Amino acid sequence: MRRSRLAVALVALAAVLMLVPLLWVFALSLKANSELMADTASVFNGRYTLDNYRNLFGNGAVFRWILNSLIVSLGMTAGVLVLASLAGYGFARLEFRGRDVLFVVVLLGLAVPEQAVIIARHQMFSWLSMHNSYPALILPGLSAPFGVFLMTQYFRAIPKDIDEAALLDGASRFTIFWRLLLPLTIPAQATLGIFTFLHAWNDYWWPLISATNKDMFTLTVGVASTQMNFAQTEGLGFLMAQAVFAGAPMLIVYLFFQKYIVQAVAGAAGR
């Protein structure tokens, strides 16, 4: 009992430590820039205002950047789910020559940092004249070794008796995959989808390199393009309002799908 209380206390302390910076940013976003220039400690007193958010929404390009981020994030999420599910099913349930070697090659992709291939990737999309387009922003993210590994492990955990019974009843491999096995992996797909969406939404480097046209900026790149040097900025409240606005969709996504993450983690721990 005493250990469990200590564990709860440590978790609560960790939660508070993580929430304090977020609450600080949110409080700064509700303060007038003139007050923050005089004293950042004024966040604890004085009046609060929504002017920073009004100025943010007054920039018409913001809505275009939101649309771009949604298209890129949703497109990348859908693509990763389809490819990772098919690859995971193949590695876990099908027998073919070189399967184990190919699976190891896919996993080696986890050890290759994005920085190592960024120049080659940029040149390839330049040759194809695809920069400043949605495919250029989405396609590089479809390579997801972690997603393949996650789905493979989930398909392997499902008893193979299901496949054998379905084959005896005359079901095709695709029917087994689509109608029998895929619904059983929904927690893993939800988890993979959430992580992929968050990664795509937060990604800054590749959109910064590939999208040079302002109309093709994602929200992270667009918001950053409106900021001055942080140390010299006179609009600290406006800067914090942009940070809150850019992070809000991620919080909403997590709140809606957190139960699937818990299910996935619990299922993995039980194996």
N, C-alpha and C positions, 0 to 999 in steps of 0.2 A: 504493500500500500504506500509506504513511504517513498519507494523508488518511482512508483507511477506518478505520485504528486510532484516529485522532483523533475520527472520527464516533462510533465505538463507545464511546470513553471519555466523550464528551459525553452520549451517550444513557444510559450507565450512571450517570453523575453525576446526570442529571435524574431517573432512576428512584430513586436513593437519596434525593434531596431530597424526592421525593413520598412515599416510604415512611416516612421518619423520623416525620412527624407521626402517621401511622396507627399505627405501632408504639408511639409514646408514649401515644396514647389507649388502646390495648389494654393496655399495661403499667399505666397508672393504674387501669383497670377491675378489675385483679386485686389491688389494694391496699386495705387496710382504711381506711375513712374517717377513723378516729381518727389513723392515722399520717400521712395526707395533710394533715390539719388542722395537724399540728405542722410538717411539712416536706414539700413536694412532691418534693424531691430524694430522699426515702426510697424512691422507686420503684426505685432501684438497689440497695437492700439490704433486709434484713428479710424477713419472710415474705409469701408471696402467698396469696390466698384467693379462693374462688368465692362468698363471701357476697353480693356485689353482684348477681351473676346469680341467686342463690337468692331474694333479695328481689324482683328484677324478675319472676321467674316466679311468685312468691307472689301477685302482683297478678292476679287472675282476669280482669280486663278486658283484659289484654294479648292473650290469645288471641282475644278478640272483635275487637280492633283489627287483629290480623294477618289474620283472616278478611276483614274489611272491605277492607283494603289489597289482598289477593289478588283479591277480587271486582272491585274498581274497576280494578286494574291489568290483569288479564286481560281484563275486559270492554272496557276502552278499547283495549287492544292488538288484540284481535280486530276491533273496529269500525273502527279506523284502517286495518288491513290490507285489509279488505274494500273500504272506500270508496276508499282511495288506489289500490288495484289497479284497480278499475273505472274510476275517473277517469283514471288514467294510461293505461290501454288506450284509452279514448275519445279523449283528447287526442293520443295517439301514432299510432293506427292508423285512426281513423275520420275521414271528411271531412264536415263540416257547417258551415253558415253561422255566422260569429261565433266559430269555435273559437279562433283566435289571441287575439281580444279577451278572451274568457272566461278563457283560460289566464293572460293578464296580470292580470286581476282577481283570480284565485286567488293568484297570486304576490304581489300587493300585500298579501295577508294576512300575509306575513312581516314587513312593515314596521309592522304595527299591534301595539303592546305590549298585553299582557293588562290592564295597569292602566287603559288607555283605555276598556275595555268592561266593567270589572268591576261598575260600578254598574248599568248597563243590564242586564247578565246577572243580577245579584242580584234586581232588580225583576221581571224576566221570570219567573224561577223562583218568586218570591213570589206573583205573580199566578196562577201555575199550581199553587200550593200543593205544590211538589215538593221543597222543602228537607227535609233529613234523610231522603233516600232515595238509593238507588243510582243511579237515572237522573240525578238532579241532580249527582252526583259524576262520572258517566261522560260524559254527553252533551256538555258543553263541550269536552272533550278530543278529540272526534271530528273537530273542525275542524283539519286538519293540512296546511297549504299545503306544508310541506317534504316531507311524505310523497307528496303528489300530484306535486310536482316530481321527486322521486327516481324514482318508478315510471314517470313519463312518459319520463324520460331512458333508463331501462332498456328500456322497450318500443320506443323509437325505435332503439335500438342493434341490435335483432333484425332480420335481413334480412326484407324484405316478401315475398320469394319464398315463404316458408312460408305466408303467408296466401293468396297467389294459387294455389299448388298445392292447398291444402286446399279453397278455394272451387271449383276445377275438379272436385274429387272429391265435391262436394256437401255439404261440412261447413258448418254454420251459424256465424255470428259468435260465438255463445256457446261452441260446441264448440272453435273456434279459440282463443278466450281461455282456456277452462278446461283443455283437454287438451293444447294445443300450446305456447302462449306462457307461461302462468302458471308451469309447472314450470321454465322457463328463467330466471325472475326470483327464484328462491329465495334467492340471496345477498342481493339487495336487500331482499326481504321480511324475511329474518332480521335484517338490520341495522336496518331500520325498526321491526321488532317489539321489538328490544332497547332501542332509544332510547326508544320509546313507553312500554315497561314501566318503564324507569328513571325517566322523567319522571313517570309516574303515581305510582310508588312514593314518589318524593321530594317530590311536590307538597305544599305546606303551606298556601299562601295560600287557594286556593279551598275545600278541605275545611274550613279554619278558619272561613270565612265561611258556607258552606252547612250544615255539620253542627254544630248546636248541642246535639244530643242525644248524651250520652256513648256510648250504644250504637252510634252511627253514626260515631264518630271513626275516622279511619284511624290507622295506627301512628304516623306523624309527629306528628299532632295529639295523639293520646293520650299519647305519651311526653312531649311538650312540656308537656302539662297537669299532669304529675306533678312538673315541675321548678320549683324556686324561682329567684329571681334568681341568675344565675351567680356574680356577685361576692359574694353573701351566702350561697351554699349551703354547707352543712356536709357534704354528701354528694357530694364530687367524684368518688369512685370509682363511686358509684351512677350519677352523671350520665354518666360515661364508658362504663359498662356498657350504658346505654340507647343511647348513640351506636353502640357496636359492634353491638348486637343489631339496631338499625334498619338498619344498613348491610350486614350480613352477606348478606341475600338478594340484594342487587345484585351483590355479588362472586360469588356462586354462579352467578347468571344469566350474568354476563360470562364466567366460566370455562367454562361449558358451550357458549356460542355464539360465542366469540371468533374461531374459524376463519372463520365467515361474515362477520364484520366485515373480516377481512384479505382475504377473497376479494372483497368488495364494493369495498374501497378499491383493491385491485390492478386490478380490472376497470375502475374509473373512471379510474385513472391511465393505463391502456393505450389509452384511447380518444382 
